[in-house]
Amino acid sequence: MDKKVIMTIDDSSAIRQAIREILTEGGFFVVEARHGRAALEYMTGKKIDLILLDLNMPEMDGYEFLKTMRSEAKYGMYLKTPVIILTTETEKSAKELSKELGAYGWIGKPFNPASLLAIVKDHCL
């Protein structure tokens, strides 16, 4: 069976590294991007099973990434790809907007490694 591919989009290299270690140990293949634009450039034609997305990033934030990914035809293969927000953002309006833009769930930072792995497994397996 092929490993599920998880993309983590976060401007913090420490967060990306922590997620990579947790999910790799959990049996997933992890790809990384430091902002939304880099993620979109990578995604064209690639298999991605789930996206972990930070909201506050330079160049292209999480909101703009979600809008673009869910609306542009060239990303149509990702319309049903689960996107889990992973952020320090706590405002109810941020959660509501994320959901409106197509996010499946929300994980606050700092996150519990076991909880992160459980949520990813729940959406991928």
The 8 nearest C-alpha neighbors of each residue, nearest first, counted from 0:
[[1, 2, 3, 26, 27, 124, 4, 28],
 [2, 0, 3, 4, 27, 28, 26, 46],
 [1, 3, 27, 28, 4, 0, 26, 5],
 [2, 4, 27, 48, 28, 1, 5, 123],
 [5, 3, 28, 47, 48, 29, 27, 2],
 [6, 4, 29, 49, 50, 48, 47, 28],
 [7, 5, 50, 30, 31, 29, 51, 49],
 [6, 8, 51, 31, 50, 52, 9, 32],
 [7, 9, 32, 52, 33, 34, 31, 53],
 [10, 8, 33, 53, 11, 34, 7, 15],
 [9, 11, 33, 56, 34, 12, 8, 57],
 [12, 10, 14, 13, 9, 15, 33, 16],
 [11, 13, 15, 14, 16, 10, 9, 33],
 [14, 12, 16, 11, 15, 17, 18, 10],
 [15, 13, 17, 11, 16, 12, 18, 9],
 [16, 14, 12, 18, 13, 17, 19, 11],
 [15, 17, 19, 13, 14, 18, 12, 20],
 [18, 16, 14, 20, 19, 15, 13, 21],
 [17, 19, 21, 15, 20, 16, 22, 14],
 [20, 18, 16, 22, 17, 21, 23, 29],
 [19, 21, 17, 23, 18, 22, 24, 16],
 [22, 20, 18, 24, 19, 23, 17, 25],
 [21, 23, 25, 24, 19, 27, 20, 18],
 [24, 22, 27, 26, 25, 20, 21, 19],
 [23, 25, 22, 21, 26, 20, 27, 19],
 [26, 24, 22, 23, 27, 21, 116, 20],
 [25, 27, 23, 24, 22, 2, 28, 3],
 [28, 26, 23, 3, 22, 2, 25, 4],
 [27, 29, 4, 2, 23, 3, 5, 30],
 [30, 28, 5, 6, 4, 19, 27, 31],
 [31, 29, 6, 5, 7, 28, 32, 4],
 [32, 30, 7, 6, 8, 29, 15, 33],
 [31, 33, 8, 38, 34, 37, 7, 9],
 [32, 34, 10, 9, 8, 37, 31, 11],
 [35, 33, 32, 37, 36, 8, 56, 10],
 [34, 36, 59, 38, 64, 37, 60, 39],
 [35, 37, 39, 38, 59, 34, 40, 58],
 [38, 36, 40, 35, 39, 34, 32, 41],
 [37, 39, 35, 41, 32, 36, 40, 42],
 [40, 38, 42, 36, 41, 37, 35, 43],
 [39, 41, 37, 38, 42, 36, 43, 35],
 [40, 42, 38, 39, 43, 37, 45, 32],
 [43, 41, 39, 45, 40, 44, 38, 46],
 [42, 44, 45, 41, 40, 39, 74, 73],
 [43, 45, 42, 46, 76, 74, 41, 73],
 [44, 46, 42, 43, 47, 41, 76, 4],
 [47, 45, 48, 44, 4, 42, 3, 43],
 [48, 46, 4, 49, 5, 45, 6, 50],
 [47, 49, 4, 5, 3, 80, 46, 123],
 [50, 48, 5, 81, 80, 47, 82, 6],
 [49, 51, 82, 6, 5, 7, 52, 83],
 [52, 50, 7, 83, 84, 82, 85, 8],
 [53, 51, 84, 8, 85, 50, 83, 7],
 [52, 54, 85, 86, 9, 61, 84, 55],
 [55, 53, 61, 60, 86, 56, 62, 52],
 [54, 56, 60, 53, 61, 57, 86, 88],
 [57, 55, 60, 10, 34, 54, 59, 58],
 [56, 58, 59, 60, 34, 55, 10, 35],
 [59, 57, 34, 60, 56, 36, 35, 37],
 [60, 58, 35, 36, 57, 34, 63, 56],
 [59, 61, 56, 55, 54, 63, 62, 35],
 [60, 62, 54, 64, 63, 53, 65, 52],
 [61, 63, 65, 64, 60, 66, 54, 97],
 [64, 62, 66, 65, 61, 60, 67, 59],
 [63, 65, 61, 35, 67, 62, 66, 68],
 [64, 66, 68, 62, 63, 67, 69, 100],
 [67, 65, 63, 69, 64, 68, 70, 100],
 [66, 68, 64, 70, 65, 69, 71, 63],
 [67, 69, 65, 74, 66, 70, 64, 71],
 [68, 70, 66, 67, 78, 65, 71, 74],
 [71, 69, 67, 68, 66, 72, 74, 75],
 [72, 70, 73, 67, 74, 68, 69, 75],
 [73, 71, 75, 74, 70, 69, 76, 68],
 [72, 74, 75, 71, 43, 76, 68, 44],
 [75, 73, 72, 76, 68, 77, 71, 43],
 [76, 74, 72, 77, 78, 73, 71, 69],
 [75, 77, 74, 78, 79, 73, 80, 44],
 [78, 76, 80, 75, 79, 74, 68, 69],
 [79, 77, 75, 69, 80, 76, 74, 68],
 [80, 78, 77, 81, 76, 75, 69, 101],
 [79, 81, 77, 78, 49, 48, 82, 50],
 [82, 80, 49, 103, 79, 50, 83, 102],
 [83, 81, 50, 102, 103, 51, 49, 80],
 [84, 82, 104, 51, 105, 103, 102, 52],
 [83, 85, 105, 52, 51, 53, 106, 104],
 [86, 84, 106, 53, 52, 107, 51, 105],
 [87, 85, 53, 107, 88, 108, 84, 54],
 [86, 88, 108, 107, 89, 85, 109, 53],
 [87, 89, 86, 90, 93, 107, 54, 55],
 [90, 88, 87, 91, 93, 94, 107, 86],
 [91, 89, 93, 92, 88, 94, 95, 87],
 [90, 92, 94, 93, 95, 89, 96, 88],
 [91, 93, 95, 90, 94, 96, 97, 89],
 [94, 92, 96, 90, 91, 95, 97, 88],
 [93, 95, 97, 91, 92, 96, 98, 90],
 [94, 96, 92, 98, 97, 93, 99, 91],
 [97, 95, 99, 93, 98, 94, 92, 100],
 [98, 96, 100, 94, 102, 95, 99, 93],
 [97, 99, 102, 101, 95, 100, 96, 94],
 [100, 98, 96, 97, 101, 95, 102, 94],
 [101, 99, 97, 98, 65, 66, 102, 96],
 [100, 102, 98, 99, 103, 97, 65, 69],
 [103, 101, 98, 82, 97, 104, 83, 100],
 [104, 102, 82, 83, 81, 101, 98, 105],
 [105, 103, 83, 102, 84, 106, 82, 98],
 [104, 106, 84, 83, 85, 107, 103, 94],
 [107, 105, 85, 84, 86, 108, 110, 104],
 [106, 108, 86, 87, 85, 110, 109, 105],
 [109, 107, 110, 87, 86, 85, 106, 88],
 [108, 110, 107, 111, 87, 86, 106, 85],
 [111, 109, 108, 107, 112, 106, 115, 114],
 [110, 112, 114, 113, 115, 109, 108, 116],
 [113, 111, 115, 114, 110, 116, 21, 18],
 [114, 112, 116, 115, 111, 117, 21, 118],
 [113, 115, 117, 111, 116, 112, 118, 110],
 [116, 114, 112, 118, 117, 113, 111, 119],
 [115, 117, 119, 113, 114, 118, 120, 112],
 [116, 118, 114, 120, 115, 119, 121, 113],
 [119, 117, 121, 115, 120, 116, 114, 122],
 [118, 120, 116, 122, 121, 117, 123, 115],
 [121, 119, 123, 117, 124, 122, 118, 116],
 [122, 120, 118, 119, 123, 117, 124, 116],
 [121, 123, 119, 120, 124, 118, 81, 49],
 [124, 122, 120, 121, 119, 48, 49, 3],
 [123, 120, 121, 122, 119, 3, 48, 118]]
